[in-house]
């Protein structure tokens, strides 16, 4: 099995964090990729679900919040299962996803909004490095 590419997205504010999440979901949706977004809990799942409905008034981004298998191209969930057979994972959890190796691309926030979040980001990067995954730091979105 091929190891995924891990892309760390640097974020310095909550606004930048939300914009980056939406940007990468929309990018992969537009090129036809299935995307799985794993949030840490149901509350975060609902928040991301609502965010995507409001993200861009001029473009509709179909998605579903679900904890069961779905044929939707974009699924937001709080369970560690590839519910839509996605090749792209956006991990919003504090820990490395236990299913990361099942994806071609894994996005992680390199969250610099708080010292604790930065430490969590650094821990995730160390774990991926120890597994010899390819790690890329993307440019920060404005």
NORLINBEL-V996949 format. One record per residue. N is the residue number from 1. SS is DSSP state (H for helix, E for strand, L for the rest). PHI is phi as a letter, one per 20 degrees, with the letter a starting at -180 (NA if undefined). PSI is psi in degrees with one decimal (NA if undefined). Layout:
# NORLINBEL-V996949
{{N & SS & PHI & PSI} {N & SS & PHI & PSI}}
This chain:
# NORLINBEL-V996949
{{1 & L & NA & 134.4} {2 & L & f & 140.0} {3 & L & f & 144.2} {4 & L & f & 156.3} {5 & E & e & 131.4} {6 & E & d & 122.3} {7 & E & d & 115.1} {8 & E & e & 127.9} {9 & E & d & 112.5} {10 & E & f & 130.2} {11 & E & c & 138.7} {12 & L & d & -5.8} {13 & L & b & 160.8} {14 & H & f & -37.6} {15 & H & f & -43.8} {16 & H & f & -37.6} {17 & H & f & -50.3} {18 & H & f & -42.0} {19 & H & f & -40.0} {20 & H & f & -44.0} {21 & H & g & -51.0} {22 & H & f & -41.7} {23 & H & g & -49.2} {24 & H & f & -33.8} {25 & H & f & -48.9} {26 & H & f & -42.8} {27 & H & g & -50.8} {28 & H & f & -33.8} {29 & H & f & -45.1} {30 & H & f & -29.8} {31 & L & e & 3.2} {32 & L & n & 9.0} {33 & L & e & 141.9} {34 & L & f & 139.6} {35 & E & c & 132.7} {36 & E & d & 126.0} {37 & E & d & 117.7} {38 & E & d & 118.1} {39 & L & d & 159.2} {40 & L & f & -21.0} {41 & L & a & 175.1} {42 & H & f & -37.6} {43 & H & f & -44.8} {44 & H & f & -36.6} {45 & H & g & -48.0} {46 & H & f & -40.0} {47 & H & f & -47.1} {48 & H & f & -39.3} {49 & H & g & -50.5} {50 & H & f & -38.9} {51 & H & g & -43.2} {52 & H & f & -31.1} {53 & H & f & -28.3} {54 & H & d & -7.0} {55 & L & g & -56.2} {56 & L & c & 106.8} {57 & L & g & -28.7} {58 & L & e & -8.6} {59 & L & c & 131.4} {60 & L & e & 129.9} {61 & L & d & 90.4} {62 & L & f & 139.3} {63 & L & a & 173.2} {64 & E & b & 144.6} {65 & E & e & 122.1} {66 & L & b & 152.3} {67 & L & d & 16.0} {68 & L & c & 160.1} {69 & L & g & 146.0} {70 & L & b & 152.9} {71 & L & e & 2.8} {72 & L & f & 146.9} {73 & L & f & -30.1} {74 & E & c & 119.2} {75 & E & c & 132.3} {76 & E & d & 130.5} {77 & E & b & 168.1} {78 & L & d & 9.8} {79 & L & d & 149.0} {80 & L & e & 67.4} {81 & L & b & 141.5} {82 & L & e & 85.1} {83 & L & f & -20.8} {84 & L & c & 22.2} {85 & L & l & 40.5} {86 & L & f & 155.0} {87 & L & d & -6.6} {88 & E & c & 126.5} {89 & E & d & 132.3} {90 & E & d & 108.4} {91 & E & e & 115.0} {92 & L & d & 8.9} {93 & L & e & 160.5} {94 & L & f & -23.0} {95 & L & d & 162.0} {96 & L & f & 137.9} {97 & L & f & 133.9} {98 & L & f & -9.5} {99 & L & d & 12.4} {100 & H & g & -36.4} {101 & H & f & -9.0} {102 & H & e & 6.7} {103 & L & c & 157.5} {104 & L & e & -36.8} {105 & E & c & 133.7} {106 & E & c & 123.6} {107 & E & e & 135.6} {108 & E & c & 141.9} {109 & E & e & 129.3} {110 & E & e & 83.7} {111 & E & e & 112.8} {112 & L & d & 25.2} {113 & L & e & -16.3} {114 & L & b & 144.3} {115 & H & g & -38.1} {116 & H & f & -40.5} {117 & H & f & -36.5} {118 & H & f & -43.2} {119 & H & f & -40.1} {120 & H & f & -41.8} {121 & H & f & -43.8} {122 & H & f & -38.3} {123 & H & f & -44.2} {124 & H & f & -42.8} {125 & H & f & -41.7} {126 & H & f & -40.6} {127 & H & f & -46.5} {128 & H & f & -39.6} {129 & H & f & -42.4} {130 & H & f & -25.7} {131 & L & e & 1.8} {132 & L & m & 36.2} {133 & L & f & 151.7} {134 & E & f & 124.9} {135 & E & d & 131.8} {136 & E & c & 138.4} {137 & E & d & 116.8} {138 & E & f & 167.0} {139 & L & f & 145.2} {140 & L & f & 137.8} {141 & L & e & 148.8} {142 & L & e & NA}}
